[in-house]
C-alpha cells in the first residue's frame, strides 16, 4: 500500500449526465491522468451535500472534486 | 435506473363510432384494429428510415407509444450528423452530451429494432399495411456477439480516411463509427474484391499480406499467404502473377511488385526463423490417397489434412515437387526454398511415398482409401519436335534437359548450343546451358524478342549472360554428321501460324531465307502436353466432371490430363484447393460444391478517380521497387539464384504503394484477434421483408461537396476546411483534441475567415440552408473560447439568426467574442504557396474590392439531399422536387406523395436540429393516429421469473471482473483484482471473465446468482452508462431486484487512463472494486408502482396550433378539451388574408383561410373533442397523468376538468407600438393591416404609386420575430401582382428568408422590389405629413451606406413589419401552470435542442407562437409534435412510479420550504394533511410520479428529512469511507 500513502487521494463526484460521461470519453481517448483520482457517479452534482465532502476529508482523503 | 413508463396496456378504444367527415384530413384516420377484418388489419409497427437525431426521435416517440419500430440506418451506427458536431447553438451545449442519452435510449429500447448497414429496396401495400423489402448489407462482424472491445481494429493493417472525422484523420477498415456509437459493435468496411485477388486463380489475398508488410508484420503476412497458397516460396519467385497484371496502381504509375513482396515475406521468415508447423490432429476417419506430389497434389493434400483427414501422397519420382522441382532451374527457384514449402505441408502429417508410380489409381480405392486424387498434372514427356534430324545425338528436349539437371542426372552438352523456342522453358534451358559451360548459346526465337513471355530482367539477362538471340527464325532442319548434331538450318518466320501433321502449332516459314548455324547441341522445346496415358489402358476413356473433378469411378478425382490439368503453378494450386473441396463434399455426402458465386464486385477505380486522388495529394506517384540481381559474372559460373529479392526498406515502401482497392484486405488478422468469434468475412447481403403500418423517412442531408466550388480551392489548399471539418477540429474528441490547428503545419491559426453560403443561395441552389449562419457563429465563438487572441471574420450576405435565442447569440458573438461580420460575398481564394496562407478577394459593403490574408478559411457548406436519399425516394415512388427535397402534397405538411409515408428533417427542407426533432415527433403523431387501434400489438415485455425476497438476508455479494479482451486485462492484473475482491466484506464469490458482457458471461452471472444465492452483484468492467442495463437484466433473469447491482468502471477509469502504469492501474482497480462492494452491501431492492392516468388532454388555445394538437390527439382516440378565449376558433390565422405563394415555398398550407376553414370544420365535428369557447383557465393543479383544471366561461360559470396532459398553444400577437409613427397616421400600417387593406380595398390599391416596408421594428431589435421578412416579401409580391407599376422599397437589416423562403426574396428582386439595408446606427427616419397638408405623402429618410447619404423616399404608404409578441395572458398562464418564460415572454422548452415542445414540468407541452413566432405550417408541425409527446404519456394507461426518487420523512420535516425553492422541477409541495417535526401541521411532500431523482432536495434539506432512494447518505458514505480504508490497511 506504499503508493497510496505517498500519492494524494482525490475523490471526484461526477454527474451521470455530463462529467461521468466525459470521464468515459477520456478513457476512450486514452488520456492519462493520475491514478489517485477516484471517480464516484452521482445522479446530479446537486445531490452532493457538503457533509459528504467533509466526510471525505475527515476520512483522510486529500481532496474532493465535483464535476457536473 | 428509472423506469417512468409503466407496463403497457391495451389502450381503451375511446373512439366510439366512425366520425362523419370528408375533405382532406390532417391526420390519417385510425384504421380498423386487430378485431377488424384480418386481411387488411393494420400493423402496429412503423419503419423509420434514417438514424440521425430526427429518426431517433421519431423511433423513441413511437416506441414509447406502443409501436414496434424498425430503425433503418445505412451506416454502421445511428447518430447521423449530430454525432459529429462539437457544440450546439444557441446554448453551446456539447452535442455528444446531448445526443448520447438518446443514442443509448434508442439502442436499448425494447420496441426499437435497429437495422444498421441496411437500405430500403422496395415498398408495396398501403397505409396501415406495407411490405417493405430491406437489404441488410454485410457488416462482417456479428452485432450480437461483438462486445466492442476494439481488438479487431487494433490489429487491422488497413488505414483509410475517417469519414466521421471528415477525412481529417485515418481509421482502420475494422472500425466503429465513433466512440459512443450505437450499436457499439465494430464493423468491417469492404469496397469489394481487390483486383489482384480477383485475378489470382487461387484467390490469393495479396492486398492482405501487402498491408501487413506495410505494417512490418511479416509473420502474419506469411500466415495470410498460406491461407490461400501453400507454396509461398515458389510463387514468390516463379509465378506468372496475373495479380500484377490487374493491379490498379498501374493506372497511376506501375503495378505493385506483388510477387517480389511475397518473396520478401518468405525470405524474411526463413532468415528470422519460420514458425514451426505442428501436425494437424486427425478428426475424421477417412484416408485419402493423392497421386502426384506436384503443386496441385500437395495443395489438395494440404487442404485435406487440415480438414482432419488422413492423407498419403504417391510420387513416381524420387523427390516431391513435380514441375516445380524438375522443370525450374535452381537459379530461378533454389531447391532449398521449395523444400521448405513442401516440408511445411508434410509437417502437417501428410505421408509421402516417393518412387511410387501409380498406374491403377482405382486399385488404391480397393486397398481401402476412401478417395483418390489423381493429380499428376503436366507430365513432361519427351515429344517429337517433328523436324528432320531430331533423332541425332546431341538433340534433347528442354524439359528432359531441365529434369535431368534438376534430378542431378548426367547431361552431356557441347560448346555451341542452340536452343529453339520462345517460352520460359527455352530461356531456362539456355541459361542452364550457359551455366554448364557452353561457350556459345543461341536462342532461336520465332517471334520478336518483345513478345517473349519473360520479365524485363530475364530479357536483359539474356544479353548480360551472353546468350545470343536470333529473332524471327525457326529451325527447319537439324544438320547431322555421323549421327551427331553439327548445326541447324534456320529460316525466317512469317506472321501467322500453321499446324503440323499432329495438329500442333508451327511457325510459318518464308521460303528461300534458309541459312545454317553451327551447333553441337540442340535443345528443343515444344508445348508441354499432359495426358493420362501413363495409366492403365482401362482409364483411356475415363470421363471426368470438369467442375467437380469427380470421375465415373466413385471416389476417384482427377486433376490431370488435357481437360483438368493446369499450365501454371498458381493454376495448379487453385485446382488443388478445388479438388480438395470436392473430395470433402463427396466424403461428407454433401452435394458437389458449385463454384462460389461472386458476392462482392471487383473493386476497381476509374482512371479519373485516381487522377483526382493524385491531384489532391492522396496518392503520390512512386516508382515500383525492383529487386537487386546477382552480378553477371557470378551468374554464369554457378546456379546461385539470380534475383536477390527486396530489402526490408524496399518492401515496406513498395507495400505502401498499394492502393487498398478492396478497403478490407481480408488478411484475417481480426479473425485471429477476436476473442468472441464475432467476425465472419463470408457474410452476405440478404433481403428481408418487414411488415409495417407506416413509414417515416428521415434520411437527413449531406453537406455540399466543397471541392465543386473550385474558386475556393478546397482539396487543393491545405488550410481550407469545411465547417464540418472545423467542427471536428473544435471537438475535444476530434483529431486535434479540440485545439484548432492548421492542417498544413499543425500550428494554431491567428486569423480565420468563414465564408458563408458555399452551396447555398447560388446558381445551383435556389434555397438557403438555414443553419450555416448560426453554426459559423457558434464555431467562431468556440474557436475564440479555445484561443482568445484569434481574429475571426465571417463573410456573409445576410445574418440569418431567425430562431429562438439566435439573435441574442449573434449579438454575443459580435460584442462579447469580437467576431467580425462582413456583408459581402467572397469571390475567390488564392493560396500563398510559401506559407499556405490564403488570400481572400471580395467586394466590401461600399462596393470596393478588398484583399485579406488569413491563416485558415472555413467554408460554411450548405445542405443537399444525398444521392442515396434520392434513390430511396425513387425506389419508393416518393415525389421529390428538382433539388431532391421531398415534396409535400397534402395539408399535412409532413406527408409525402406516398400515402402513409411521412418525411421529416432536412429531407423536406434545410433546417436545424430542434425543427428536425419537432418534425420527427410530428410525424410520429401522424403514424400513431393511423395505427392507434393496434398500439401494443407487436411490442414485447421481458419475461422474468418472480422476484426473490432478500429482506432480512445478510449481503451475499458476487463480484465479476472483466478482462475486456486486452482492454483491461492488458493493462492491469485482472485475476489479482478478482482475488482481492474475494477478500472483501460480504463478498462470497468472485470471478473474472474474458468479456463480461458476452452472452455466455451474462448467462454465467445469472447462474452464479442462482447457485450461490447471491443477493448483491458487482461487475467491474466498463461504464455503467452503457452497460448497467445489460447486467441488470442478468439479475432480473435470476429473480434478483435490478437495484441490487453496482459497477466499478475499471476500463474507462483504470486500464485506459493509466495504461502506462500497470501497478497503479491494478491498485486503483482494487480501490474501485472495494468502493463498489461497499455500496453494494447497502443497496436495497426498489419497486415501482402503477399510477393510473387520465386519458384526456387539455389544449389551451384555438389557433392553428391548438386546433392541430387537439385533432392529432382526438384522432388517436384520446378525449380532448379544447379551450379558446374567443367566441370562435382560428386565432391569428383568420387575419392572414394574403396566401403564401405555394409554388415558391412548396407550402401546401399557404392558403391560410382554406386552412382555417378546414381545421375548424374537422374540429367542430370531431366526437373526441369537447370545445370550450369563450373560456379560460382559472386554476390548475396536479401532475403528469393527473391534472385538475378549472375553466371559467365568460358568463362566469366554471367547469372542472380532469386530464392527463396539457398543451399550451396560446399564440402570439402582432406588436402595436409607436415606432415609426405607428398609430399617429392612417398611412402607417402593420403587415396584418396591410393584408386586410389588400384584401378589402381593391380599388384603392391602384392609387398607391410608392410604398415602403420597414423590417425589424420595436422588440424585433432584441429578438428576431422570424416571420416578418417572409410576410413582408409575400405581401410585397402580392401587391406587385395587383399593382405592377408601383414602387416597393424594403428597408431591412438582414433578409432572413431561410430554407425555400429564399425564393420569395429572389422573386421579389426579379420583380423589381427594391431593397435597402440599414444598420442599427442608421435606422430609417419617418417624417409624417402635417394633418390635411399638401400631397399627404409620407417621407422616409433611408441611409445608403455605399453613398454615405440619406435618401428621401416619398411614399403613399408605410408598412411596418411588427414582430410577434407573446399573448397578453401568457405570463399569467405560465404562473398558473408553473412553466417558465424566456426573456422575451415566450414559453421556455425543457431543452432547446432535444425537447423543443416539452416544458420542464412533465406532462405540459407547447405549440405554436406561444413558444416563438413561426409560420402557420411550422405551428401545425409543432402542434403535431406536442400531440405526439402528449400521446406518449396518455398511451401508457398508467405511469410507473418510484425507483430512484426523493422521499420525505414528514416526521423530520420542519416545513422550511428549502426543497420547494430549490427543486428545478417544482415538485415538492407542502401538504397540510401531513404533520412535520413535533406534530406541526404541514410537511413537505414529493410526488413520486414527477420526481426526477436528481437529489438536490436531499442534499439541501437542513433537517435531513429527505433521502434520495438508491443514493442515500449511507450508500454514498460507504463509498467514500471504503476509498479511505486504504490508509488503514
Boltz contact constraints between the chains, C-beta under 6 A:
constraints:
  - contact:
      token1: [A, 4]
      token2: [B, 1526]
      max_distance: 6.0
  - contact:
      token1: [A, 18]
      token2: [B, 97]
      max_distance: 6.0
  - contact:
      token1: [A, 21]
      token2: [B, 1025]
      max_distance: 6.0
  - contact:
      token1: [A, 24]
      token2: [B, 1023]
      max_distance: 6.0
  - contact:
      token1: [A, 24]
      token2: [B, 1052]
      max_distance: 6.0
  - contact:
      token1: [A, 25]
      token2: [B, 733]
      max_distance: 6.0
  - contact:
      token1: [A, 27]
      token2: [B, 1052]
      max_distance: 6.0
  - contact:
      token1: [A, 27]
      token2: [B, 1056]
      max_distance: 6.0
  - contact:
      token1: [A, 27]
      token2: [B, 1057]
      max_distance: 6.0
  - contact:
      token1: [A, 28]
      token2: [B, 179]
      max_distance: 6.0
  - contact:
      token1: [A, 30]
      token2: [B, 1056]
      max_distance: 6.0
  - contact:
      token1: [A, 32]
      token2: [B, 1057]
      max_distance: 6.0
  - contact:
      token1: [A, 33]
      token2: [B, 1057]
      max_distance: 6.0
  - contact:
      token1: [A, 35]
      token2: [B, 1058]
      max_distance: 6.0
  - contact:
      token1: [A, 35]
      token2: [B, 1064]
      max_distance: 6.0
  - contact:
      token1: [A, 35]
      token2: [B, 1068]
      max_distance: 6.0
  - contact:
      token1: [A, 38]
      token2: [B, 1523]
      max_distance: 6.0
  - contact:
      token1: [A, 39]
      token2: [B, 1053]
      max_distance: 6.0
  - contact:
      token1: [A, 40]
      token2: [B, 1519]
      max_distance: 6.0
  - contact:
      token1: [A, 43]
      token2: [B, 1493]
      max_distance: 6.0
  - contact:
      token1: [A, 43]
      token2: [B, 1494]
      max_distance: 6.0
  - contact:
      token1: [A, 43]
      token2: [B, 1495]
      max_distance: 6.0
  - contact:
      token1: [A, 43]
      token2: [B, 1511]
      max_distance: 6.0
  - contact:
      token1: [A, 44]
      token2: [B, 1494]
      max_distance: 6.0
  - contact:
      token1: [A, 44]
      token2: [B, 1495]
      max_distance: 6.0
  - contact:
      token1: [A, 46]
      token2: [B, 1494]
      max_distance: 6.0
  - contact:
      token1: [A, 46]
      token2: [B, 1496]
      max_distance: 6.0
  - contact:
      token1: [A, 47]
      token2: [B, 1495]
      max_distance: 6.0
  - contact:
      token1: [A, 47]
      token2: [B, 1499]
      max_distance: 6.0
  - contact:
      token1: [A, 47]
      token2: [B, 1511]
      max_distance: 6.0
  - contact:
      token1: [A, 48]
      token2: [B, 1499]
      max_distance: 6.0
  - contact:
      token1: [A, 49]
      token2: [B, 1499]
      max_distance: 6.0
  - contact:
      token1: [A, 52]
      token2: [B, 1516]
      max_distance: 6.0
  - contact:
      token1: [A, 55]
      token2: [B, 1517]
      max_distance: 6.0
  - contact:
      token1: [A, 55]
      token2: [B, 1520]
      max_distance: 6.0
  - contact:
      token1: [A, 56]
      token2: [B, 1520]
      max_distance: 6.0
  - contact:
      token1: [A, 59]
      token2: [B, 1520]
      max_distance: 6.0
  - contact:
      token1: [A, 59]
      token2: [B, 1521]
      max_distance: 6.0
  - contact:
      token1: [A, 59]
      token2: [B, 1524]
      max_distance: 6.0
  - contact:
      token1: [A, 60]
      token2: [B, 1524]
      max_distance: 6.0
  - contact:
      token1: [A, 60]
      token2: [B, 1527]
      max_distance: 6.0
  - contact:
      token1: [A, 61]
      token2: [B, 1524]
      max_distance: 6.0
